[in-house]
Amino acid sequence: MLKINKVSNGRIVFSLSGRVGEEHVGELKALIDSETEGTRIILDLTDLTLAGHEVISLLERYESSGIELRNCPPYIREWINRHRVGG
């Protein structure tokens, strides 16, 4: 189950919690893409418990494009770093 909370105060913070799988990629992309260009976006991953391969790829692309991954669990950080270097 995925739960997304949105807080806005000059920047947009999406808090992701639960398991994020392939079936959630479209929803997450739609949320991010719906925000005004130039708005600072933060993905708070404090309560993220599991992320599938496609989600890791998406998080890596978002971080590379300037979206902040806040409170990223160490194992997800490691997967993102491995994905970034092609391993």
N, C-alpha and C positions, 0 to 999 in steps of 0.2 A: 504494500500500500504506500502511496506517495501522498504527502501533504505539503502544500505550498502556501505560505503566508507572505503577503506583500505589505511592506511599510514604505511610505514615501515621505521624505522631509528634505527635499532638495536633491535627493538621490533615491534610487529605488533599491530596496533590499528584499530579495526573495529568500525566504528561509525554507530549505528543503529538508524534509524529515521522512524517515522510513526507507523503503526499498524503491530504488529508481531503476526501472528496467526499460527495455527497448520500446515497450508500449507507451512509455511516458515521454519519449524523445519529441514527438510532434507537439505535445502540449507545452513542454518546456520551451521549445523553439518559438511557438506562437506567442507565449508570454513575453519572451525577450524581444522578439521582433516587433511586438506591438508598442514598445516604449519609444518615446521621442528620441530621435538621434541627438547625440550630445549629452544625454542624461547619463549620469554615472550610475552604473548598475553593479550591485554586489549580490553574489550568491553565498548565503550563509549555510554552510554544510555541517553545522554542529551536530544535528540529529540525524544525519544521513547514515544509514546502517549498511546499505549494500547498493552497489552501482554496477550495471552491466557494461560490457565492452563498448557498445555504442554511446552510452552515457559518458564514459571516460573520454572517448574521442571528442564528444561534444564539449565537455568541460575544458579539455585541452585547447580546443579552438576558441572557446569563449575567453579563456585566460589570455591566449595569444593576442586576441583582439582588444584587450584592455579591460575586460570584466574581472572584477576582483573575486577571488575564491576565498572567502573568509572562513576561519575555523575548519579548514580542510583536514579530515582525519589522515593520519600518517600513511595508512595503507593506500588510500585513494591518491594522496600526493605521489607516492611511489609509482603507482600505476600510470598516473598522468606523465610523470617524468620518463618512464619507460616508453610510453606511447610517443612522446616527443622525440626521442632519439631512435625510434623505429624498432624497439626491442620488445 
